[in-house]
Amino acid sequence: MTMPEQDTNRTRVLRGLENGDSSVRLRAALLAGTAPDPGFVDGLVERCAVEPEFHVRDMLTWALTRHSPSVTVPRLVAELRSERAQARSQALHTLSKVGDRRAWPAITRALLTDADDEVARSAWRAAVVLVPEGEEAELAEVLATQLGRGERETRLSLSRALVALGEVIVPALRAAAAGPGPDVRRHAAAAERMLRAPDAGLGFAVEEAKRIVALGTNGPGR
């Protein structure tokens, strides 16, 4: 592709990302991923922050994963400081898909405990993908501070993130299960139940956790 053709294609894609028709935005994101160009990255990241349609956001993330991490990761990390919750959550989601561990230092405790549930959930997923070997237990301790948080979907996301870390989560879960908060105790018991029987699902695990608490045990696995 000649330079004028490349410039024309870049302009078409970037304008398409701003179009009022979601199908046009979807095609633009598809083109950006099919023929990666560093000139697309800023436009893709900026669109992620405001795009209302899930399927378009998904395509935007795919397009970003098609570009070099050396270009995308610094831009996505910068987006984690945005005041816009969707910008933070989509950047975290995309970083989890890129999987470049150079982004790990940007996954801060503040993000893991963000007041916005979508941001926190995205941070949990990104963290378990990016955490360096040997730091899983420390991450589990931070994630355990969020036990009992939110509604079912938020709790399920946290349980899945914890379970993805493996056996290192057990001390943090048992410490939480011995605490005073009934919601925290139930969630901790449910998470360990999922660790032991991941196919059982959270619903069964929650019922099991309620039974454990009702029996007056101090923690899971007793």
Residue frames as qw, qx, qy, qz and C-alpha x, y, z in Angstrom:
[[0.000, 0.889, 0.459, 0.000, 0.00, 0.00, 0.00],
 [0.397, 0.469, -0.027, 0.788, 1.39, 3.40, -0.99],
 [0.186, -0.164, -0.474, 0.845, 1.57, 6.23, 1.53],
 [0.350, -0.053, -0.109, -0.929, -1.40, 8.12, 0.05],
 [0.649, -0.209, -0.636, -0.361, -3.45, 4.91, 0.10],
 [0.487, -0.204, -0.709, 0.467, -2.40, 4.23, 3.69],
 [0.016, 0.068, 0.283, -0.956, -3.39, 7.75, 4.72],
 [0.506, -0.119, -0.344, -0.782, -6.75, 7.41, 2.98],
 [0.654, -0.220, -0.721, -0.066, -7.40, 4.05, 4.64],
 [0.333, -0.148, -0.608, 0.706, -6.41, 5.43, 8.04],
 [0.220, -0.007, 0.074, -0.973, -8.74, 8.39, 7.65],
 [0.607, -0.164, -0.529, -0.569, -11.61, 6.13, 6.56],
 [0.596, -0.226, -0.742, 0.208, -11.15, 3.83, 9.54],
 [0.210, -0.138, -0.484, 0.838, -10.82, 6.62, 12.10],
 [0.365, -0.051, -0.104, -0.924, -13.88, 8.39, 10.75],
 [0.630, -0.180, -0.672, -0.346, -15.77, 5.11, 10.75],
 [0.424, -0.178, -0.743, 0.487, -15.03, 4.66, 14.46],
 [0.048, 0.189, 0.331, -0.923, -16.88, 7.93, 15.13],
 [0.293, -0.195, -0.600, -0.718, -19.89, 7.14, 12.93],
 [0.509, -0.161, 0.347, -0.771, -23.34, 7.26, 14.51],
 [0.894, 0.081, -0.245, -0.367, -24.21, 3.84, 13.03],
 [0.647, -0.515, 0.557, -0.073, -22.93, 0.98, 15.17],
 [0.911, 0.253, 0.301, 0.121, -22.59, -1.30, 12.13],
 [0.481, 0.811, -0.177, 0.282, -20.22, 1.22, 10.52],
 [0.290, -0.777, 0.506, -0.237, -18.20, 1.43, 13.74],
 [0.875, -0.181, 0.447, -0.035, -18.05, -2.35, 13.85],
 [0.825, 0.508, 0.109, 0.225, -16.71, -2.55, 10.29],
 [0.182, 0.886, -0.316, 0.287, -14.18, 0.16, 11.02],
 [0.553, -0.611, 0.544, -0.160, -12.88, -1.74, 14.03],
 [0.926, 0.112, 0.353, 0.068, -12.72, -4.92, 11.95],
 [0.624, 0.728, -0.075, 0.272, -10.68, -3.12, 9.28],
 [0.132, -0.860, 0.424, -0.253, -8.36, -1.71, 11.96],
 [0.708, -0.405, 0.575, -0.069, -7.61, -5.22, 13.19],
 [0.889, 0.363, 0.268, 0.085, -7.40, -6.80, 9.75],
 [0.614, 0.560, -0.050, 0.554, -4.77, -4.33, 8.55],
 [0.545, -0.701, -0.231, 0.397, -3.02, -3.08, 11.71],
 [0.368, 0.642, -0.005, 0.672, -1.57, 0.41, 11.62],
 [0.410, -0.238, -0.494, 0.729, -0.02, 2.20, 14.63],
 [0.089, -0.141, -0.085, -0.982, -2.02, 5.23, 13.55],
 [0.537, -0.417, -0.572, -0.459, -5.22, 3.42, 14.55],
 [0.492, -0.184, -0.734, 0.430, -4.26, 2.81, 18.17],
 [0.012, 0.076, 0.351, -0.933, -5.19, 6.16, 19.69],
 [0.497, -0.068, -0.279, -0.819, -8.53, 6.15, 17.89],
 [0.647, -0.174, -0.730, -0.134, -9.31, 2.61, 19.00],
 [0.368, -0.181, -0.667, 0.622, -8.45, 3.31, 22.63],
 [0.160, 0.043, 0.154, -0.974, -10.41, 6.55, 22.65],
 [0.582, -0.129, -0.461, -0.658, -13.43, 4.81, 21.17],
 [0.524, -0.168, -0.814, 0.184, -13.27, 2.08, 23.81],
 [0.118, -0.097, -0.528, 0.836, -13.84, 4.72, 26.46],
 [0.365, 0.217, 0.157, -0.892, -17.18, 5.84, 25.05],
 [0.368, 0.029, -0.768, -0.523, -18.53, 3.03, 22.84],
 [0.597, -0.157, 0.360, -0.699, -22.02, 2.05, 24.08],
 [0.905, 0.156, -0.191, -0.346, -22.39, -1.22, 22.15],
 [0.730, -0.453, 0.511, 0.024, -20.86, -4.35, 23.66],
 [0.875, 0.270, 0.337, 0.218, -20.23, -6.09, 20.33],
 [0.421, 0.849, -0.112, 0.299, -18.41, -3.02, 19.00],
 [0.358, -0.804, 0.449, -0.154, -16.31, -2.76, 22.16],
 [0.875, -0.163, 0.446, 0.090, -15.41, -6.42, 21.74],
 [0.753, 0.554, 0.163, 0.315, -14.24, -5.75, 18.18],
 [0.065, 0.934, -0.249, 0.249, -12.27, -2.71, 19.32],
 [0.625, -0.599, 0.500, -0.028, -10.43, -4.88, 21.85],
 [0.887, 0.165, 0.376, 0.210, -9.75, -7.51, 19.18],
 [0.516, 0.808, -0.006, 0.286, -8.37, -4.83, 16.86],
 [0.199, -0.880, 0.394, -0.176, -6.03, -3.59, 19.57],
 [0.795, -0.345, 0.495, 0.066, -4.73, -7.10, 20.22],
 [0.818, 0.469, 0.231, 0.240, -3.74, -7.27, 16.55],
 [0.245, 0.900, -0.221, 0.284, -1.32, -4.37, 17.02],
 [0.603, 0.268, -0.560, 0.500, 2.14, -4.54, 18.55],
 [0.587, -0.669, -0.412, 0.194, 2.11, -4.54, 22.37],
 [0.501, -0.144, -0.074, 0.850, 4.99, -2.07, 22.27],
 [0.058, -0.302, -0.255, -0.917, 2.48, 0.43, 20.87],
 [0.511, -0.531, -0.487, -0.469, -0.73, -0.61, 22.61],
 [0.639, -0.403, -0.558, 0.343, 0.41, -1.37, 26.16],
 [0.275, -0.112, -0.242, 0.924, 1.75, 2.12, 27.03],
 [0.258, -0.255, -0.278, -0.889, -1.40, 3.70, 25.60],
 [0.638, -0.438, -0.580, -0.254, -3.69, 1.33, 27.51],
 [0.555, -0.287, -0.510, 0.591, -1.73, 1.80, 30.74],
 [0.063, 0.070, -0.063, 0.994, -2.15, 5.56, 30.40],
 [0.451, -0.366, -0.455, -0.675, -5.91, 5.02, 30.06],
 [0.573, -0.367, -0.701, 0.214, -6.01, 3.40, 33.50],
 [0.238, -0.227, -0.354, 0.875, -5.67, 6.89, 34.98],
 [0.159, -0.369, -0.448, -0.799, -8.81, 8.12, 33.24],
 [0.296, 0.002, 0.510, -0.808, -11.64, 9.52, 35.35],
 [0.720, 0.116, -0.242, -0.639, -14.09, 7.71, 33.07],
 [0.687, -0.242, 0.648, -0.223, -14.94, 4.27, 34.49],
 [0.888, 0.407, 0.194, -0.090, -15.55, 2.70, 31.06],
 [0.426, 0.787, -0.436, 0.094, -12.15, 3.88, 29.88],
 [0.268, -0.563, 0.744, -0.242, -10.49, 2.15, 32.82],
 [0.786, -0.003, 0.567, -0.246, -12.53, -1.05, 32.55],
 [0.822, 0.564, 0.029, -0.073, -12.03, -1.42, 28.79],
 [0.256, 0.770, -0.570, 0.129, -8.31, -0.73, 29.05],
 [0.463, -0.399, 0.749, -0.255, -8.02, -3.39, 31.74],
 [0.862, 0.254, 0.380, -0.216, -10.07, -5.83, 29.68],
 [0.679, 0.702, -0.213, -0.006, -7.87, -5.23, 26.65],
 [0.018, -0.699, 0.691, -0.183, -4.68, -5.61, 28.67],
 [0.695, -0.177, 0.656, -0.235, -5.95, -8.99, 29.86],
 [0.856, 0.465, 0.210, -0.087, -6.39, -10.02, 26.23],
 [0.406, 0.805, -0.424, 0.089, -3.00, -8.68, 25.15],
 [0.951, -0.283, -0.082, 0.093, -1.40, -10.61, 28.02],
 [0.540, 0.544, -0.318, 0.557, 1.84, -8.61, 28.11],
 [0.665, -0.548, -0.409, 0.299, 3.21, -8.75, 31.63],
 [0.357, 0.167, -0.096, 0.914, 4.97, -5.43, 31.24],
 [0.309, -0.563, -0.245, -0.726, 1.57, -4.00, 32.18],
 [0.626, -0.394, -0.648, 0.181, 1.57, -5.69, 35.59],
 [0.317, -0.149, -0.391, 0.851, 2.94, -2.72, 37.61],
 [0.221, -0.182, -0.168, -0.943, -0.05, -0.69, 36.41],
 [0.600, -0.419, -0.613, -0.298, -2.54, -3.12, 38.01],
 [0.042, 0.369, -0.516, 0.772, -2.64, -1.27, 41.29],
 [0.082, -0.303, -0.849, 0.425, -4.49, -1.96, 44.51],
 [0.262, 0.350, 0.170, -0.883, -6.60, 1.10, 43.73],
 [0.494, 0.180, -0.550, -0.649, -7.84, -0.57, 40.53],
 [0.356, -0.071, -0.932, 0.021, -8.37, -3.93, 42.22],
 [0.110, -0.461, -0.719, 0.508, -10.56, -2.20, 44.80],
 [0.049, -0.128, -0.276, -0.951, -12.10, 0.40, 42.47],
 [0.357, 0.224, 0.536, -0.731, -15.52, 1.60, 43.60],
 [0.656, 0.351, -0.234, -0.627, -16.96, 0.84, 40.17],
 [0.827, -0.098, 0.539, -0.126, -17.82, -2.86, 39.94],
 [0.827, 0.557, 0.061, 0.038, -17.04, -3.13, 36.22],
 [0.238, 0.817, -0.484, 0.206, -13.62, -1.59, 36.69],
 [0.491, -0.509, 0.666, -0.237, -12.86, -3.86, 39.65],
 [0.903, 0.144, 0.389, -0.112, -14.04, -6.97, 37.80],
 [0.695, 0.693, -0.150, 0.121, -11.88, -6.09, 34.80],
 [0.026, -0.776, 0.577, -0.252, -8.93, -5.47, 37.11],
 [0.737, -0.300, 0.576, -0.188, -9.39, -8.87, 38.76],
 [0.904, 0.370, 0.213, 0.019, -9.39, -10.62, 35.40],
 [0.468, 0.802, -0.305, 0.209, -6.37, -8.70, 34.18],
 [0.331, -0.719, 0.564, -0.237, -4.47, -9.31, 37.40],
 [0.835, -0.174, 0.518, -0.067, -4.73, -13.09, 37.28],
 [0.816, 0.552, 0.078, 0.153, -3.50, -13.07, 33.67],
 [0.373, 0.812, -0.256, 0.369, -0.59, -10.69, 34.25],
 [0.604, -0.741, 0.273, -0.113, 0.60, -11.55, 37.78],
 [0.366, 0.615, -0.695, 0.067, 4.27, -12.61, 37.76],
 [0.827, -0.123, -0.545, 0.065, 5.20, -16.04, 39.06],
 [0.499, -0.061, -0.561, 0.658, 5.69, -15.93, 42.80],
 [0.091, -0.065, 0.216, -0.970, 3.36, -12.99, 43.43],
 [0.427, -0.347, -0.685, -0.477, 0.10, -14.92, 43.33],
 [0.446, -0.461, -0.687, 0.342, -0.30, -15.19, 47.11],
 [0.138, -0.274, -0.187, 0.933, 0.11, -11.44, 47.56],
 [0.280, -0.104, -0.443, -0.845, -2.49, -10.85, 44.86],
 [0.458, -0.393, -0.786, -0.132, -4.83, -13.32, 46.56],
 [0.300, -0.403, -0.547, 0.670, -4.59, -11.32, 49.80],
 [0.102, 0.169, -0.071, -0.978, -5.66, -8.15, 47.99],
 [0.408, -0.173, -0.649, -0.618, -8.49, -9.90, 46.16],
 [0.395, -0.363, -0.818, 0.207, -9.69, -11.43, 49.43],
 [0.040, -0.256, -0.355, 0.898, -10.37, -7.93, 50.75],
 [0.373, 0.067, -0.310, -0.872, -13.19, -7.76, 48.17],
 [0.214, -0.216, -0.952, -0.038, -14.99, -10.89, 49.34],
 [0.006, -0.582, -0.698, 0.418, -18.66, -10.23, 50.04],
 [0.039, 0.396, -0.117, -0.910, -18.75, -7.32, 47.63],
 [0.331, 0.223, -0.433, -0.808, -21.62, -6.60, 45.27],
 [0.831, 0.129, 0.130, -0.524, -24.26, -8.78, 43.67],
 [0.923, -0.019, 0.383, 0.015, -24.03, -12.32, 42.35],
 [0.755, 0.615, -0.004, 0.227, -22.20, -11.50, 39.10],
 [0.060, 0.851, -0.422, 0.305, -19.57, -9.45, 40.88],
 [0.648, -0.495, 0.550, -0.182, -19.04, -12.18, 43.46],
 [0.937, 0.225, 0.260, 0.064, -18.84, -14.81, 40.74],
 [0.528, 0.781, -0.212, 0.256, -16.18, -12.76, 38.92],
 [0.212, -0.759, 0.544, -0.288, -14.12, -12.48, 42.08],
 [0.845, -0.220, 0.471, -0.122, -14.48, -16.18, 42.84],
 [0.872, 0.461, 0.091, 0.139, -13.34, -17.08, 39.33],
 [0.285, 0.834, -0.369, 0.296, -10.36, -14.76, 39.60],
 [0.483, -0.613, 0.571, -0.255, -9.35, -16.26, 42.92],
 [0.925, 0.019, 0.375, -0.059, -9.80, -19.83, 41.70],
 [0.714, 0.674, -0.128, 0.141, -7.59, -19.06, 38.68],
 [0.007, -0.798, 0.543, -0.262, -4.72, -18.44, 41.11],
 [0.721, 0.093, -0.684, 0.064, -4.93, -21.98, 42.48],
 [0.710, -0.414, -0.526, 0.220, -4.07, -23.31, 45.92],
 [0.358, 0.125, -0.291, 0.878, -2.26, -20.14, 46.99],
 [0.309, -0.484, -0.160, -0.803, -5.65, -18.59, 47.73],
 [0.652, -0.400, -0.644, -0.020, -6.50, -20.98, 50.56],
 [0.412, -0.241, -0.484, 0.733, -4.81, -19.10, 53.45],
 [0.095, -0.051, -0.027, -0.994, -6.49, -15.83, 52.41],
 [0.538, -0.315, -0.533, -0.571, -9.87, -17.54, 52.07],
 [0.628, -0.369, -0.657, 0.194, -9.64, -19.22, 55.44],
 [0.242, -0.133, -0.341, 0.899, -8.61, -15.99, 57.13],
 [0.303, -0.140, -0.209, -0.919, -11.64, -14.29, 55.58],
 [0.619, -0.302, -0.649, -0.323, -13.89, -17.21, 56.52],
 [0.524, -0.325, -0.624, 0.480, -12.90, -16.77, 60.15],
 [0.073, 0.145, -0.098, 0.982, -13.84, -13.09, 60.15],
 [0.191, 0.304, 0.630, -0.689, -16.95, -11.43, 61.58],
 [0.432, 0.331, -0.149, -0.826, -18.82, -10.58, 58.36],
 [0.705, 0.167, 0.663, -0.188, -21.36, -13.22, 57.32],
 [0.673, 0.712, 0.007, -0.199, -21.32, -12.16, 53.65],
 [0.171, 0.745, -0.644, -0.034, -17.54, -12.37, 53.59],
 [0.463, -0.272, 0.830, -0.149, -17.58, -15.77, 55.29],
 [0.771, 0.387, 0.455, -0.221, -20.14, -17.14, 52.84],
 [0.564, 0.784, -0.214, -0.142, -18.25, -15.83, 49.84],
 [0.058, -0.650, 0.757, -0.023, -14.94, -17.21, 51.11],
 [0.606, -0.051, 0.777, -0.163, -16.49, -20.63, 51.65],
 [0.738, 0.590, 0.244, -0.218, -18.10, -20.50, 48.21],
 [0.355, 0.809, -0.453, -0.122, -14.77, -19.61, 46.57],
 [0.228, -0.452, 0.861, -0.040, -12.99, -22.52, 48.20],
 [0.716, 0.234, 0.618, -0.224, -15.82, -24.82, 47.20],
 [0.646, 0.738, -0.051, -0.190, -15.32, -23.66, 43.61],
 [0.061, 0.716, -0.694, -0.053, -11.59, -24.31, 43.92],
 [0.434, -0.197, 0.870, -0.125, -12.28, -27.88, 45.01],
 [0.446, 0.396, 0.797, 0.095, -15.09, -28.51, 42.51],
 [0.003, -0.319, 0.206, 0.925, -14.94, -25.83, 39.77],
 [0.166, -0.195, -0.762, -0.595, -17.64, -27.49, 37.67],
 [0.121, -0.503, -0.797, 0.313, -20.13, -27.18, 40.49],
 [0.028, 0.652, 0.330, 0.682, -20.68, -23.47, 39.82],
 [0.027, 0.266, -0.410, 0.872, -21.20, -20.66, 42.25],
 [0.635, -0.353, -0.172, -0.666, -24.88, -21.41, 42.94],
 [0.878, -0.227, -0.421, 0.032, -24.14, -24.76, 44.52],
 [0.538, 0.155, -0.443, 0.700, -21.07, -23.32, 46.22],
 [0.200, -0.404, 0.169, -0.876, -23.10, -20.54, 47.82],
 [0.798, -0.364, -0.215, -0.429, -25.66, -22.99, 49.17],
 [0.833, -0.056, -0.439, 0.332, -22.85, -25.10, 50.56],
 [0.283, 0.303, -0.348, 0.841, -21.30, -22.02, 52.13],
 [0.490, -0.457, 0.009, -0.742, -24.60, -21.07, 53.78],
 [0.898, -0.269, -0.332, -0.104, -24.82, -24.58, 55.21],
 [0.666, 0.125, -0.434, 0.594, -21.26, -24.31, 56.56],
 [0.010, -0.373, 0.255, -0.892, -21.95, -20.97, 58.23],
 [0.681, -0.408, -0.152, -0.588, -25.27, -22.20, 59.63],
 [0.888, -0.179, -0.405, 0.125, -23.48, -25.11, 61.24],
 [0.442, -0.890, 0.112, -0.001, -21.23, -22.63, 63.02],
 [0.860, 0.007, 0.079, 0.505, -17.92, -23.70, 61.52],
 [0.271, -0.785, 0.083, 0.550, -15.11, -21.17, 61.48],
 [0.138, 0.636, -0.503, -0.570, -14.08, -21.65, 57.90],
 [0.835, 0.363, -0.231, -0.343, -14.18, -23.78, 54.77],
 [0.639, 0.404, -0.650, 0.080, -12.69, -27.18, 54.51],
 [0.258, -0.427, 0.692, -0.521, -13.13, -28.03, 58.20]]
